[in-house]
Amino acid sequence: MPLKITVIGAGAAGLNTSIHLRRFLNADVTILERAEEHETPGLGVALLSFARDEMRLIGLGDFVDGGAYGMPISTTTRVFAGSAGGPLAEEERIQEVDYWGVRRSELVAKLRRAAADEGVRIEYRTDITPDRVRTERSACDVLVGADGAGSVVRSTFAEEFKPTIREATSRYAWLQLTGRLEQFVFGYIYLPGQGLVRITAYPHAKDECSAIITHSAGLSGMLDGPGMLDADGSLSTLALETINGFFAKGLGGHRIVGSSRWRKFRATSCATAASGNVALVGDAFATIHYETGWGTSAALQNARIFCHILAHSRDTGLTLPEGMAVYARKTGEITAALVETTARVMDEVDGQADVIAEIGTERFMTLATP
C-alpha cells in the first residue's frame, strides 16, 4: 500500500513536496489549500541558481531556461544613499550569486500543472482549521505543513514544534516599480531626526519589477498620518507620492505604484521540523526574511530534501519515524544559517538609520552591503 500523505498548502513548498512524494515514494498525495485555485498572493520572486536546478529536476527546464518566462537578473547591482532632498551617493557593485526573477503566479501555475501531471489531487477553498488539521493527521500516514509563515499546522501542534516568534520593529510594503530593470536596485534615504526608508527593487518579468519599501520605526507616525492610509489600511495616493518623492533622484524616472499595507515581518523558527507523523517544510518551519533573497529558493530545496530522506530511509530499512527524525536533524542543520541571517537583518533598517545619522552618507555607503 502506498503511503497516504496530506499536504497543507499549495504554494511552492507544498507543490514541490507533492511532486517529489509522487516520484520518490509513489505516495497517495492530496493537497488542501484554503485559497481559490487562481488566487496567488505576491508579485515577483527572485530565485537563486540552485532553485532553478530544482525546477529542472521536475521537468520544468523549459520554464526557467526558455526565455518566455522570467528575467535573468544582472550580477551588477546599483546602490544609492542620501538625505531627503539632498545629493545622493551612487555606485555599482557586483554580487557573487545569480538570481532569476519571475512572477510568483507563473511559478505556482507551472508547479500546479506539474503536480497534476504526477497525479496529485488538489482541493481548493478548503477550510483549514485546527480541528481539520487534527483530523487529517489521524487519517493519513504523514501530514505535511507547507502552509507558510502563518502555518495552521505549526500553531495547532505548537507544543510539539515549539516555535519561537519575533516581530521586527521596522515595517515593509510590497509594491511595484514601473518600467524595465535588469538589475537589483538598493536605495537608502535618511530623513533627519525621523529615520530611514529603504527600497529593494528587482525585475520579475521583462517589463515588470517588484519594489519592497521598508522604513524604520521612527517613520511610522508620519507614514500613518492624516491622508496616508486609505479606509482599508492600504497606502493612499498621498503615501505613494510621498515615497516616490523620497526616491525620485535615485530611481531615474521609475515610479513606485501598486497597492499594499504596511506590515511587520514576523520571524518564526521551530525547535524541530518533524514530530510524530507531522513534518513542516518551507516557511512553516522557519520564516526566512524577504531581504535575504532565499525564501522561495530554500522552500523548493527543503521540499525535495524531505522527500529524498523519506525515500532513502525506506530503501535502507528505516522506519517512518526514524526517517522523520533524520529529516528533522538535517533540516535544522541546513536552515540554521538562514535563521541566524534572518535574525540579523530583521531590524537592520533601524540600525542603519542610526548609522547614517552618525557617520553620514559617504561613509554609510562603504558599510551598506546589500
C-alpha beads as a LAMMPS data file, in Angstrom:
LAMMPS data file: protein, C-alpha beads

370 atoms
369 bonds

1 atom types
1 bond types

-500.0 500.0 xlo xhi
-500.0 500.0 ylo yhi
-500.0 500.0 zlo zhi

Masses

1 110.0

Atoms # bond

1 1 1 0.000 0.000 0.000
2 1 1 1.371 3.441 -0.882
3 1 1 1.778 5.981 1.879
4 1 1 -1.223 8.249 2.283
5 1 1 0.087 11.805 2.625
6 1 1 -1.827 15.028 3.114
7 1 1 -0.081 18.318 2.368
8 1 1 -1.496 21.563 3.746
9 1 1 -0.714 24.447 1.414
10 1 1 -0.472 24.704 -2.382
11 1 1 2.334 27.236 -2.618
12 1 1 5.794 26.499 -3.984
13 1 1 6.806 24.383 -0.966
14 1 1 3.643 22.283 -0.898
15 1 1 3.547 21.703 -4.642
16 1 1 7.199 20.743 -4.943
17 1 1 6.860 18.435 -1.927
18 1 1 3.901 16.710 -3.542
19 1 1 5.647 16.259 -6.883
20 1 1 8.637 14.597 -5.266
21 1 1 6.458 12.464 -2.964
22 1 1 4.851 11.018 -6.064
23 1 1 8.168 10.492 -7.809
24 1 1 10.260 9.177 -4.928
25 1 1 7.622 7.244 -2.983
26 1 1 4.664 6.785 -5.348
27 1 1 2.639 8.111 -2.431
28 1 1 -1.077 8.860 -2.487
29 1 1 -0.916 12.664 -2.147
30 1 1 -3.662 15.207 -1.540
31 1 1 -3.045 18.940 -1.113
32 1 1 -5.523 21.019 0.872
33 1 1 -5.451 24.746 0.078
34 1 1 -7.633 27.458 1.594
35 1 1 -7.357 29.888 -1.358
36 1 1 -9.104 29.851 -4.715
37 1 1 -7.368 27.905 -7.481
38 1 1 -6.077 31.001 -9.258
39 1 1 -5.552 33.153 -6.185
40 1 1 -1.799 33.662 -5.835
41 1 1 -0.663 36.435 -3.489
42 1 1 2.577 38.286 -4.064
43 1 1 4.217 39.833 -7.103
44 1 1 7.630 38.594 -8.156
45 1 1 10.232 36.339 -6.580
46 1 1 13.962 36.184 -7.237
47 1 1 15.198 32.598 -7.427
48 1 1 18.792 31.573 -6.817
49 1 1 20.547 29.315 -9.321
50 1 1 20.062 26.194 -7.201
51 1 1 16.305 26.842 -7.174
52 1 1 16.308 26.826 -10.959
53 1 1 18.092 23.472 -10.716
54 1 1 15.229 22.283 -8.511
55 1 1 12.802 23.256 -11.266
56 1 1 14.844 21.402 -13.860
57 1 1 14.751 18.261 -11.704
58 1 1 10.964 18.115 -12.018
59 1 1 10.979 18.694 -15.771
60 1 1 10.488 22.466 -15.820
61 1 1 13.763 23.326 -17.542
62 1 1 11.918 24.995 -20.419
63 1 1 10.203 27.265 -17.909
64 1 1 13.401 28.520 -16.285
65 1 1 15.625 28.412 -19.390
66 1 1 13.371 29.039 -22.368
67 1 1 13.193 32.833 -22.193
68 1 1 9.392 33.058 -22.378
69 1 1 9.109 33.496 -18.629
70 1 1 11.072 35.358 -16.023
71 1 1 14.080 37.587 -16.268
72 1 1 17.767 36.881 -15.608
73 1 1 18.956 39.499 -13.119
74 1 1 22.338 41.079 -13.749
75 1 1 25.056 40.498 -11.152
76 1 1 25.767 44.241 -11.334
77 1 1 23.676 46.000 -8.692
78 1 1 23.068 49.719 -8.222
79 1 1 23.183 51.298 -4.770
80 1 1 22.338 54.858 -3.778
81 1 1 22.019 56.684 -0.471
82 1 1 21.425 60.206 0.777
83 1 1 19.308 62.506 2.895
84 1 1 15.846 63.543 1.739
85 1 1 16.161 66.483 -0.628
86 1 1 19.951 66.338 -0.616
87 1 1 22.573 64.955 -3.004
88 1 1 22.935 61.194 -3.500
89 1 1 25.970 58.965 -3.353
90 1 1 25.701 56.246 -6.027
91 1 1 27.778 53.290 -7.152
92 1 1 27.557 49.945 -8.897
93 1 1 28.623 46.712 -7.265
94 1 1 28.999 43.099 -8.294
95 1 1 27.173 40.403 -6.389
96 1 1 28.551 36.883 -6.301
97 1 1 25.318 34.956 -6.863
98 1 1 22.936 34.734 -9.805
99 1 1 19.228 35.456 -9.487
100 1 1 16.328 34.915 -11.859
101 1 1 13.171 36.979 -11.378
102 1 1 9.734 35.560 -12.122
103 1 1 6.098 36.338 -11.357
104 1 1 5.030 34.279 -8.390
105 1 1 1.730 33.477 -10.101
106 1 1 3.543 31.939 -13.084
107 1 1 5.877 29.928 -10.857
108 1 1 2.975 28.491 -8.852
109 1 1 0.927 27.800 -12.007
110 1 1 3.769 25.757 -13.516
111 1 1 4.239 23.798 -10.301
112 1 1 0.479 23.236 -10.085
113 1 1 0.389 21.729 -13.571
114 1 1 3.424 19.563 -12.840
115 1 1 1.779 18.288 -9.652
116 1 1 -1.442 17.464 -11.516
117 1 1 0.566 15.605 -14.168
118 1 1 2.088 13.486 -11.396
119 1 1 -1.358 12.537 -10.096
120 1 1 -1.526 14.877 -7.089
121 1 1 -5.043 15.840 -6.006
122 1 1 -5.503 19.485 -5.018
123 1 1 -8.588 20.614 -3.090
124 1 1 -9.009 24.397 -3.151
125 1 1 -11.247 26.566 -0.968
126 1 1 -10.742 24.190 1.929
127 1 1 -11.434 25.428 5.439
128 1 1 -8.105 24.769 7.159
129 1 1 -8.941 24.833 10.856
130 1 1 -7.073 23.265 13.794
131 1 1 -9.814 20.621 14.028
132 1 1 -9.440 19.793 10.324
133 1 1 -5.657 19.573 10.714
134 1 1 -6.017 17.158 13.661
135 1 1 -8.470 15.041 11.695
136 1 1 -6.125 14.863 8.705
137 1 1 -3.225 13.860 10.936
138 1 1 -5.212 10.927 12.275
139 1 1 -6.393 9.852 8.824
140 1 1 -3.069 9.836 6.948
141 1 1 0.373 8.294 7.275
142 1 1 2.156 11.646 7.002
143 1 1 0.859 15.191 7.347
144 1 1 2.995 17.928 5.779
145 1 1 2.614 21.538 6.867
146 1 1 3.578 23.671 3.879
147 1 1 1.199 26.475 4.732
148 1 1 3.673 29.314 5.006
149 1 1 4.568 31.873 7.618
150 1 1 1.146 31.773 9.261
151 1 1 1.078 27.964 9.357
152 1 1 -2.026 26.483 10.973
153 1 1 -0.261 23.127 11.167
154 1 1 2.562 24.657 13.200
155 1 1 0.241 26.522 15.540
156 1 1 -2.060 23.517 16.014
157 1 1 0.851 21.393 17.209
158 1 1 2.817 24.208 18.833
159 1 1 3.582 22.140 21.926
160 1 1 5.414 19.650 19.708
161 1 1 7.216 22.061 17.346
162 1 1 7.945 24.728 19.972
163 1 1 8.027 27.734 17.644
164 1 1 9.716 30.952 18.683
165 1 1 8.316 34.151 17.203
166 1 1 9.892 37.582 16.949
167 1 1 8.453 40.641 15.240
168 1 1 10.557 43.274 13.502
169 1 1 10.343 46.889 14.607
170 1 1 10.525 48.163 11.013
171 1 1 7.650 47.856 8.517
172 1 1 7.535 46.970 4.836
173 1 1 5.193 47.224 1.847
174 1 1 5.425 45.078 -1.279
175 1 1 4.806 47.264 -4.321
176 1 1 5.757 47.559 -7.987
177 1 1 8.191 49.696 -9.945
178 1 1 7.246 50.977 -13.388
179 1 1 9.480 50.404 -16.390
180 1 1 12.257 47.948 -17.068
181 1 1 15.104 46.899 -14.796
182 1 1 17.880 44.430 -15.450
183 1 1 19.488 44.533 -12.010
184 1 1 18.811 44.874 -8.325
185 1 1 18.492 48.448 -7.084
186 1 1 19.045 49.247 -3.401
187 1 1 18.295 52.743 -2.152
188 1 1 18.568 54.368 1.294
189 1 1 17.042 57.751 2.090
190 1 1 17.510 59.305 5.519
191 1 1 15.037 61.808 6.950
192 1 1 16.978 63.727 9.614
193 1 1 15.561 63.250 13.066
194 1 1 12.963 60.736 11.863
195 1 1 14.518 57.638 10.348
196 1 1 15.426 55.721 7.206
197 1 1 13.343 54.472 4.285
198 1 1 14.819 51.821 2.011
199 1 1 13.911 50.341 -1.370
200 1 1 14.883 46.962 -2.800
201 1 1 13.768 46.628 -6.423
202 1 1 14.314 43.867 -8.981
203 1 1 12.768 42.628 -12.233
204 1 1 10.337 39.706 -12.199
205 1 1 9.479 39.956 -15.908
206 1 1 10.902 41.787 -18.908
207 1 1 8.896 44.946 -18.186
208 1 1 7.719 44.383 -14.613
209 1 1 9.538 44.934 -11.337
210 1 1 8.918 44.304 -7.661
211 1 1 9.725 47.008 -5.117
212 1 1 9.953 46.358 -1.385
213 1 1 9.779 49.542 0.665
214 1 1 10.989 49.246 4.260
215 1 1 11.030 52.030 6.829
216 1 1 12.475 52.325 10.307
217 1 1 10.203 52.546 13.336
218 1 1 10.746 56.301 13.689
219 1 1 8.823 56.990 10.477
220 1 1 5.626 55.158 11.483
221 1 1 3.999 58.283 12.858
222 1 1 4.498 60.226 9.652
223 1 1 3.516 57.379 7.321
224 1 1 0.370 56.657 9.323
225 1 1 -0.506 60.353 9.471
226 1 1 -3.521 62.159 8.003
227 1 1 -4.229 61.117 4.414
228 1 1 -1.517 58.469 4.312
229 1 1 -3.795 55.433 4.564
230 1 1 -6.997 54.521 2.758
231 1 1 -10.027 53.236 4.650
232 1 1 -8.902 49.614 4.234
233 1 1 -5.433 50.374 5.607
234 1 1 -3.677 50.392 2.225
235 1 1 -1.148 53.079 1.332
236 1 1 -3.004 56.056 -0.102
237 1 1 -2.180 58.048 -3.218
238 1 1 -0.590 60.646 -0.935
239 1 1 1.594 57.996 0.705
240 1 1 2.787 56.704 -2.670
241 1 1 3.522 60.239 -3.845
242 1 1 5.471 60.887 -0.644
243 1 1 7.523 57.719 -1.051
244 1 1 8.139 58.472 -4.726
245 1 1 9.387 61.890 -3.656
246 1 1 11.941 60.292 -1.335
247 1 1 13.375 58.104 -4.103
248 1 1 12.833 60.272 -7.194
249 1 1 16.507 61.198 -7.639
250 1 1 17.706 57.645 -7.261
251 1 1 15.153 55.858 -9.424
252 1 1 15.820 57.721 -12.660
253 1 1 12.232 58.054 -13.863
254 1 1 10.893 54.784 -12.435
255 1 1 7.882 55.180 -10.177
256 1 1 6.594 53.138 -7.270
257 1 1 2.993 52.015 -7.812
258 1 1 0.559 49.386 -6.584
259 1 1 -1.466 48.580 -3.505
260 1 1 -0.170 47.312 -0.192
261 1 1 -0.461 47.753 3.536
262 1 1 2.400 48.339 5.897
263 1 1 3.329 45.052 7.537
264 1 1 5.788 43.970 10.190
265 1 1 7.895 40.947 9.360
266 1 1 7.408 38.126 11.836
267 1 1 10.203 35.590 12.112
268 1 1 9.201 32.118 13.245
269 1 1 11.527 29.182 13.725
270 1 1 10.801 25.836 15.316
271 1 1 12.768 23.561 17.619
272 1 1 12.185 20.683 15.193
273 1 1 10.926 20.164 11.646
274 1 1 9.156 16.882 12.400
275 1 1 7.132 15.423 15.243
276 1 1 5.463 12.045 15.036
277 1 1 3.888 11.826 11.609
278 1 1 3.875 15.601 11.004
279 1 1 6.589 17.471 9.082
280 1 1 6.992 21.177 8.364
281 1 1 8.582 22.451 5.146
282 1 1 9.484 25.948 3.952
283 1 1 8.247 28.976 5.874
284 1 1 6.072 26.775 8.078
285 1 1 9.295 25.571 9.728
286 1 1 11.440 28.708 9.509
287 1 1 10.376 32.040 8.052
288 1 1 13.255 33.454 6.028
289 1 1 13.463 37.245 5.799
290 1 1 12.461 38.653 2.405
291 1 1 15.631 40.761 2.150
292 1 1 17.864 37.660 2.152
293 1 1 16.513 36.521 -1.229
294 1 1 16.403 32.894 -0.066
295 1 1 12.760 32.302 0.904
296 1 1 11.191 30.572 -2.101
297 1 1 14.502 29.075 -3.219
298 1 1 15.098 27.464 0.170
299 1 1 11.498 26.206 0.300
300 1 1 11.859 24.432 -3.063
301 1 1 15.058 22.765 -1.902
302 1 1 13.639 21.896 1.519
303 1 1 10.699 20.125 -0.145
304 1 1 12.913 17.869 -2.242
305 1 1 15.231 17.072 0.671
306 1 1 12.264 15.970 2.786
307 1 1 11.072 13.554 0.106
308 1 1 14.569 12.298 -0.652
309 1 1 15.191 11.496 3.024
310 1 1 11.913 9.593 3.338
311 1 1 12.662 7.576 0.195
312 1 1 16.237 6.851 1.275
313 1 1 15.035 5.811 4.726
314 1 1 12.551 3.392 3.198
315 1 1 15.187 1.932 0.885
316 1 1 17.676 1.423 3.727
317 1 1 15.197 -0.221 6.067
318 1 1 14.472 2.651 8.437
319 1 1 11.002 3.031 9.870
320 1 1 8.916 6.081 9.026
321 1 1 9.528 7.651 12.478
322 1 1 13.262 7.107 12.029
323 1 1 13.132 8.770 8.610
324 1 1 11.218 11.724 10.020
325 1 1 13.856 12.093 12.730
326 1 1 16.595 12.189 10.068
327 1 1 14.664 14.915 8.247
328 1 1 14.297 16.944 11.433
329 1 1 18.016 16.748 12.158
330 1 1 19.178 17.565 8.630
331 1 1 16.710 20.416 8.189
332 1 1 17.851 22.005 11.425
333 1 1 21.455 21.838 10.256
334 1 1 20.736 23.213 6.783
335 1 1 18.463 26.026 7.933
336 1 1 20.462 27.221 10.948
337 1 1 22.490 29.784 8.997
338 1 1 19.391 31.195 7.290
339 1 1 17.631 31.547 10.636
340 1 1 20.649 33.416 12.001
341 1 1 20.731 35.681 8.949
342 1 1 17.030 36.426 9.321
343 1 1 17.549 37.424 12.951
344 1 1 20.387 39.734 11.893
345 1 1 18.544 41.561 9.126
346 1 1 15.125 41.862 10.810
347 1 1 15.838 45.197 12.444
348 1 1 18.663 46.198 10.147
349 1 1 16.887 49.263 8.783
350 1 1 16.552 50.704 12.293
351 1 1 20.249 50.197 12.886
352 1 1 21.059 51.730 9.514
353 1 1 19.030 54.816 10.413
354 1 1 21.234 55.334 13.467
355 1 1 24.434 54.695 11.499
356 1 1 23.706 57.081 8.642
357 1 1 22.744 59.765 11.155
358 1 1 26.055 59.305 12.969
359 1 1 28.576 58.908 10.152
360 1 1 26.898 60.483 7.099
361 1 1 26.072 59.213 3.624
362 1 1 29.564 58.768 2.194
363 1 1 30.810 56.540 4.987
364 1 1 27.492 54.759 5.175
365 1 1 27.893 53.669 1.559
366 1 1 31.082 51.821 2.471
367 1 1 29.186 49.844 5.120
368 1 1 25.907 49.136 3.294
369 1 1 26.206 45.630 1.883
370 1 1 23.013 44.668 0.086

Bonds

1 1 1 2
2 1 2 3
3 1 3 4
4 1 4 5
5 1 5 6
6 1 6 7
7 1 7 8
8 1 8 9
9 1 9 10
10 1 10 11
11 1 11 12
12 1 12 13
13 1 13 14
14 1 14 15
15 1 15 16
16 1 16 17
17 1 17 18
18 1 18 19
19 1 19 20
20 1 20 21
21 1 21 22
22 1 22 23
23 1 23 24
24 1 24 25
25 1 25 26
26 1 26 27
27 1 27 28
28 1 28 29
29 1 29 30
30 1 30 31
31 1 31 32
32 1 32 33
33 1 33 34
34 1 34 35
35 1 35 36
36 1 36 37
37 1 37 38
38 1 38 39
39 1 39 40
40 1 40 41
41 1 41 42
42 1 42 43
43 1 43 44
44 1 44 45
45 1 45 46
46 1 46 47
47 1 47 48
48 1 48 49
49 1 49 50
50 1 50 51
51 1 51 52
52 1 52 53
53 1 53 54
54 1 54 55
55 1 55 56
56 1 56 57
57 1 57 58
58 1 58 59
59 1 59 60
60 1 60 61
61 1 61 62
62 1 62 63
63 1 63 64
64 1 64 65
65 1 65 66
66 1 66 67
67 1 67 68
68 1 68 69
69 1 69 70
70 1 70 71
71 1 71 72
72 1 72 73
73 1 73 74
74 1 74 75
75 1 75 76
76 1 76 77
77 1 77 78
78 1 78 79
79 1 79 80
80 1 80 81
81 1 81 82
82 1 82 83
83 1 83 84
84 1 84 85
85 1 85 86
86 1 86 87
87 1 87 88
88 1 88 89
89 1 89 90
90 1 90 91
91 1 91 92
92 1 92 93
93 1 93 94
94 1 94 95
95 1 95 96
96 1 96 97
97 1 97 98
98 1 98 99
99 1 99 100
100 1 100 101
101 1 101 102
102 1 102 103
103 1 103 104
104 1 104 105
105 1 105 106
106 1 106 107
107 1 107 108
108 1 108 109
109 1 109 110
110 1 110 111
111 1 111 112
112 1 112 113
113 1 113 114
114 1 114 115
115 1 115 116
116 1 116 117
117 1 117 118
118 1 118 119
119 1 119 120
120 1 120 121
121 1 121 122
122 1 122 123
123 1 123 124
124 1 124 125
125 1 125 126
126 1 126 127
127 1 127 128
128 1 128 129
129 1 129 130
130 1 130 131
131 1 131 132
132 1 132 133
133 1 133 134
134 1 134 135
135 1 135 136
136 1 136 137
137 1 137 138
138 1 138 139
139 1 139 140
140 1 140 141
141 1 141 142
142 1 142 143
143 1 143 144
144 1 144 145
145 1 145 146
146 1 146 147
147 1 147 148
148 1 148 149
149 1 149 150
150 1 150 151
151 1 151 152
152 1 152 153
153 1 153 154
154 1 154 155
155 1 155 156
156 1 156 157
157 1 157 158
158 1 158 159
159 1 159 160
160 1 160 161
161 1 161 162
162 1 162 163
163 1 163 164
164 1 164 165
165 1 165 166
166 1 166 167
167 1 167 168
168 1 168 169
169 1 169 170
170 1 170 171
171 1 171 172
172 1 172 173
173 1 173 174
174 1 174 175
175 1 175 176
176 1 176 177
177 1 177 178
178 1 178 179
179 1 179 180
180 1 180 181
181 1 181 182
182 1 182 183
183 1 183 184
184 1 184 185
185 1 185 186
186 1 186 187
187 1 187 188
188 1 188 189
189 1 189 190
190 1 190 191
191 1 191 192
192 1 192 193
193 1 193 194
194 1 194 195
195 1 195 196
196 1 196 197
197 1 197 198
198 1 198 199
199 1 199 200
200 1 200 201
201 1 201 202
202 1 202 203
203 1 203 204
204 1 204 205
205 1 205 206
206 1 206 207
207 1 207 208
208 1 208 209
209 1 209 210
210 1 210 211
211 1 211 212
212 1 212 213
213 1 213 214
214 1 214 215
215 1 215 216
216 1 216 217
217 1 217 218
218 1 218 219
219 1 219 220
220 1 220 221
221 1 221 222
222 1 222 223
223 1 223 224
224 1 224 225
225 1 225 226
226 1 226 227
227 1 227 228
228 1 228 229
229 1 229 230
230 1 230 231
231 1 231 232
232 1 232 233
233 1 233 234
234 1 234 235
235 1 235 236
236 1 236 237
237 1 237 238
238 1 238 239
239 1 239 240
240 1 240 241
241 1 241 242
242 1 242 243
243 1 243 244
244 1 244 245
245 1 245 246
246 1 246 247
247 1 247 248
248 1 248 249
249 1 249 250
250 1 250 251
251 1 251 252
252 1 252 253
253 1 253 254
254 1 254 255
255 1 255 256
256 1 256 257
257 1 257 258
258 1 258 259
259 1 259 260
260 1 260 261
261 1 261 262
262 1 262 263
263 1 263 264
264 1 264 265
265 1 265 266
266 1 266 267
267 1 267 268
268 1 268 269
269 1 269 270
270 1 270 271
271 1 271 272
272 1 272 273
273 1 273 274
274 1 274 275
275 1 275 276
276 1 276 277
277 1 277 278
278 1 278 279
279 1 279 280
280 1 280 281
281 1 281 282
282 1 282 283
283 1 283 284
284 1 284 285
285 1 285 286
286 1 286 287
287 1 287 288
288 1 288 289
289 1 289 290
290 1 290 291
291 1 291 292
292 1 292 293
293 1 293 294
294 1 294 295
295 1 295 296
296 1 296 297
297 1 297 298
298 1 298 299
299 1 299 300
300 1 300 301
301 1 301 302
302 1 302 303
303 1 303 304
304 1 304 305
305 1 305 306
306 1 306 307
307 1 307 308
308 1 308 309
309 1 309 310
310 1 310 311
311 1 311 312
312 1 312 313
313 1 313 314
314 1 314 315
315 1 315 316
316 1 316 317
317 1 317 318
318 1 318 319
319 1 319 320
320 1 320 321
321 1 321 322
322 1 322 323
323 1 323 324
324 1 324 325
325 1 325 326
326 1 326 327
327 1 327 328
328 1 328 329
329 1 329 330
330 1 330 331
331 1 331 332
332 1 332 333
333 1 333 334
334 1 334 335
335 1 335 336
336 1 336 337
337 1 337 338
338 1 338 339
339 1 339 340
340 1 340 341
341 1 341 342
342 1 342 343
343 1 343 344
344 1 344 345
345 1 345 346
346 1 346 347
347 1 347 348
348 1 348 349
349 1 349 350
350 1 350 351
351 1 351 352
352 1 352 353
353 1 353 354
354 1 354 355
355 1 355 356
356 1 356 357
357 1 357 358
358 1 358 359
359 1 359 360
360 1 360 361
361 1 361 362
362 1 362 363
363 1 363 364
364 1 364 365
365 1 365 366
366 1 366 367
367 1 367 368
368 1 368 369
369 1 369 370
